[in-house]
Amino acid sequence: MVARLLTNIGELLTNDPELGDLSAVGRLRDAALVVDDERVLWVGRSSEAPDADEHYDARGAAVVPGFVDSHTHLLFAGERSEEFEARMAGERYDGGGIARTVEATRAASDDQLREESASRLGALRAGGVTTVEVKSGYALDVEGEARLVRLAREFTDEVTFLGAHVVPRDFASDRGAYVDLVAGEMMRACAGATWTDVFCDEGAFDVDEARHVLEAGRAAGHPLRLHANQIRDIGAIALAVELDCASVDHCTFVGDTDVERLAHSNTVATLLPGADFSTRSPYPSGRRLRDAGVVVALATDCNPGTSYVTSMSLIIALAVREMGLSVDEALWSATRGGAQALRRSDVGHLSVGARADLVILDAPRAAHVAYRPGTSLVREVWRAAHAGEVDSSVVRHDTRR
């Protein structure tokens, strides 16, 4: 393989606490690194850099690990902008709009879903996302959910089965039958998924229903995730911790007992400030969670109803401004935190042996990601070869000397 030297990095965040300033982000200044098509081979000071086959001058730019977006709903058809306008006018979010997206998604062809989802993925990639999770959940029937899982596999290995998103209209009079369908025939049809997830909240699924689906997912060999506490606290976080979910997502309304539970568990709290922004919900305190010892991740929650966001930089800026995180903490949560939410040790950092996923910013310091919200600061994305995934034209290796 060809070895590439990236030198003259003004500020390098490695997320390795044994490197650089020994902080959680492992900051190095006047840094360099060497990568091949797959892995990081060397990290250190520019003055100590080894020779390589190809050279790239970062020209004093900041470099950060590729962002890890651990919660998206990229596969859908249609849009719901009028709901956003209604919420901005004071209407409360209740989850009811999902049915409209289900109707549009069921009616869309495979090619339409591929094209529209690839466009959204391209926007994420252009903004520095190198690892992405994609959920099903907008078909809510056996054939349709299996189709969404199959299509999601064309974009990422991190595919989540979310048949338990809401109860569809066709089962409004028999919730139990739908829960059994999700945990049985639908789960089997979606065996190609990596994860099982449930929306456990008011207006979606209660704790007993969620437990039934999650236990079926675990029996099928899927690790678990959970949407929880976006609308109200119904006991979902306790369930997530009990079942060792990799991540519990939203966490808008979290009591002290649940904070303590999370702090003593392996479950990551994934915060979704784009959804809080779009639904006019209170922002949960990332500061409170981190100070208690909870591992915090950040994700876009890209979806048509409550967070049509394809910018991780916006998510980072919101987390700093509204959730009490420092810039370093927000950057860590959008990279290594997201990796931990996917139980991945190979992404979200730039230690030797990590995947060669990195973002070269058009700025001298990584803090500019939050400091200059709304500005496109990604100069280039270097992304390791990911077999079987759709790639984006913005992802490239530039070997200019």
N, C-alpha and C positions, 0 to 999 in steps of 0.2 A: 504493500500500500504506500501511497505518497504521504510523506510527512510534511505538514504545513506549519510554519512558524508565524505566529501573530505577535508582533513586538510593538514597542512604543505605546503600550496601553497606559493611559493616564491614571485610571483607577479600575482595578479588577476586583469584583466581588466573587469569591469562590464558594461561599457557604461552607467552607471547611474551617472549623475553629482552631485547627492546628497550623493554619497558614497565616501569613501576614501579621495583622494586628491582633490576632488570637481572639477576635470577637466572633459572634455567631456567623457574621457574613464573611469572615476571613479576608479582610480587605488588604490588597497589595497595591502599592503605587509604583509607577514606572515599571510595569510588569510585562511579562511575556508568557505565552503558553505555546505548546506544540500539540497538534492533533493529527490524526489520520482520518480516514473516512468514517470511522466508528467511535474512537475513544480519545480521551485526553491522555497524552503521553508524558507531558512534563509541564510544570508550573513553577514560576519563580520570577526573579528580577531580570529586566531586559539585559542588564550588563552580564548576566550569567547564562544567557540563553544558548543552548546548543545549536549547531547548524541543522538545517533541514532541507528537503528537496525544493520546497517553495517558500517564499517569504511574503508577508503582508504587513504593511506599516499601518497601524491603527491611528497614527497621527494625533496621539494624545487623547483619543476618545476613551470613554468609560465602556467597560465590557461586563455584562452580567450573565448568569446562567439563563438558558431559555426558560420562558415562563411555562408553568405546568397548570393547565386549566382543568381542574378535576371535577367540574360540574357544568355540563352543557346539555341543552336540548336542541341540537343543531338540525335534526331531521324533522322538518315540518313543512306544511304548505299554508299559504294565507298570511294575513296580518290582522292585528287587533288595535290599531292606533286610536280608534274612537274610545276604547276602554281606558287607554292612557289619558286621554283628554277628560274623560268623566272623572277619573281619580284625581286629576289635577284640580278639578272643580269641586272636589270634596266627597266623591262617592267612595265607599269602603271596598277594599278588595276582599272577595270571598271565594275565589277559586273557580267560580262558575263559568268563566270564559273558555276553559280548557275544551269543553264540548264543541265549540266552534272550530277550534284547530283540529280536533279529531275529524270532524266532518270534511274539512278541506283536505286533510292529509289522506284520508281514505280515498278521496276522489282523484288525487294526483297520481300521475304515472311514475314509474321508476325513474325515467329519464328526467322528469321535472324535479323530483326530489333530489336526484344526484346533482343536477345543475345548480339548484338554489342552495343546497347544502354546501356544495363545493365553493360557492361564492362566499358564504359565511365563513367557512374554514379558511379561505384565502385571506379574508380580512383579519382573522385571528393570527394567522401565520405572519402577515405583514406587520402586525403589532408585536411580534416576538414570541408568540406561543409556539412551542416546539413539541409539546405533549398535550393531548386533548382527550378527554373522556366524552363519550356521546351516549345519550340515553334513548331508548325507545319510549313509548308512552303516549303517542298521539294516533294510535289506531284502536287499541282496546278491544280487539278481537283476535282470534288465534292466528288466522292467516296474515292479518295486517301487522301484528306485532312481530311475527316471524320475518316478514318482509323488512321491517325497519331494522331489526337486528342484523339481517343479511346486508342491507345497504350500509349500515354503520360500520360493519367490518371492512368495507372498502376504504374507509377513512382513518380508522384507528384500531389498535388492538384492545383499547380500553372501552369496551362496549357494555352498557348496563341495561338489563331487562327491567323496565318500569311498567309492566302491565297493570300494576296497582298504583296508577296515577290518580284517577278518580273512578267512580262507578259510572259506566256509560249509560246513556238514556235507555238503551234496550234492556238493561237489567235494573232499572230504577225501582221496580216492585219486588226484586229478589236479590238483595245484596249478597246473601250467603252463597247463592249459586254462582255469582260472579267471582267471589273470593275463591271458591273451590275451583273454578275454571282457571283462574290465574295460577293457583298453586299446583294445578294438575296438568291438563292438556296444553295450556298456553306455555307453561314453564318448559314442558318437554319440547314443544315446537321451537322454543327460543334457546335451545341448548348451546347455540353458538355464542351466546353472551358470556362475558367474563364475570359480571357482577349481577346481583339482585338488589333492587331498591324498592321502597314503598314510600308514598306520600302519607305520612301518619300525622294527621292534623284535623282540626275542625273542618267539616265539609268534605273530607276525603276518606281516610280509613282510620278506625279506632285502633287502640293498642292490641286488642285480641285479634282483630283481622290482620294487622300488620305482622304480628307474631306468626300467625299461620302461614303467611306468604314467605316471610323471611326464613322460617324453619324449613319450608319446602325448598327454598333456594339453597340453603346450606346443605341439605340432603342431596341436591343435584350437583354439588361441588362448587357452588358459587360463593365467594366471599361476599360480605354484605355491606350495604350503605343504607342511609335513611334520611329522607326529608323530615324535618321535625321543627316544631315550635315557631313556624312562620306566622301563623294566625293566632294560635293560643297554645298554652301549655296543657297538654292532655296526658302527659306521662311518657312521651315518646323518647326522651333522652335516656331515661332509666332503662327502657327497652333496648336502645342502641348499645348502651354500656353492657347490659346483661348478655346480649348476643354477640359481643365483641365486634360490632360494626366498625369497619375501617374509618368511616367518617359519618358524622351527623351534621346535616347541612341546613342552613338558615340560622337557627339559634337566635331568633329575634327576641323571643321572650324566654328568659332563662333565670330560674331561681337559684338561690345560694346552694341548695342541696344538689342541684344538677351540676353546678360549677364544680363542686367538690367531687361528685361522681366522675366527671370528665377528667379532672386533674389526676385521679388515681386509676386511670384506664388507659387502654391503647387506642382509644377512639379520638380522632381528630375533630375539632370543631371547625367546619368550613363555613366561613362567613361570606355572604352574597350581597354586598352593598348596592349592586345594581338593582336588585329586587327591592330593597328598602327604599332606594331613590324613586323607583318607578311606581311603587304602591303607596308612597307617602307614609311609610311605616317608620317607627323609631329605629334608629341604628343601634344594634347591640354594641356593647363595649368590648372591643378587642383588648383594651388595656386591662379591664377587670379579668378577662379570661387568662391572658398571658401572666398577669401578676399572681394568679392562683396556680399556675403551673400547667395550664391547658395548652396543648399544641394547637395552633391556629393556622388554618389555610385560608386563602382567598381565591375565589373563582368568579367567572363572569355570569354563570347561570343563563347563558344566551338562550332566550326563548321568545316567542312572539307576543306573549301576554304581559309579562311582568318584569322582563329584563332583556329587551332587545339590544344587547350590548355585545360588541365584538372587540372591545378595547380593554386589554388588561391594564393599561396605564391609567385609564379612568377609574378602574376598580382600586388600584393602588392609591390614587389621589383621594378618593372617597374614604378609604380606610384610614388614611393619615388625618384628613380633615374632620371626619365624623365619628370615627371609631377609636380614636386615641392612640393609634399605633405610631411609632416613629417611622421615618422613611426606611431605615434599615429593617425594621421589623416587618413592614408591609412588603418590602421586596423579598425578604426571606419567606414570608407566608405565601407569596405568589409563585415561588420557585420550590424551595425545599419543603415548605409546608404542604403545597399541592402534591408533591411527590409522596410525602408520608400519607396523605389522604388516599393515595392509590397504592400504598404499601410498595413503593418503588424505591430502590436504593441506588439506581443507576442514572437517575435524572434529577434535575433541580440543584445540582452543584457542579463544580469544575475541579474536583480533585482528580488526581491521576487514576485512570481506570473508568471514570464516569463517561457517559455518552457525550460525544462532541457536539452538544447543543448549546449555542451561545448567541447572545445578541450584542452587536456593536452599536452603541448609541451615537447619535449626532450631538454629543454633549460631553463635557470634560468630567462630569461627576454623575453617578447614578441617581443622586437626589433630584436631578432635573426631571425624572419621570413623574414625580409628584409636584415639583416646583413649577412646571410648565404644563398644566393640564390642558388637554385639547390640542396639543401640538404633536405632530408626528415626529418622534425623536429616534426612530429605529433606522439606522443607516443600513445595516445588513443583518441577516439572520443566517447563521451557520448551523446546519442541522445534519446530524449523523444520518447515514443511510438507514431508513426504516423499511424493511421489506414488506411489500404488500399494501402500502398505504398510498393514498393520493397525495402528491406533493404540490407545492406552490411555486410559481415562477420567481417569487421574491427570495426563495431559499437558495442560496448559491455560495460557492466558494470563490472569492475574488483573490487572485494571486498577484496583484500588482505589486511591484517592488517599490 
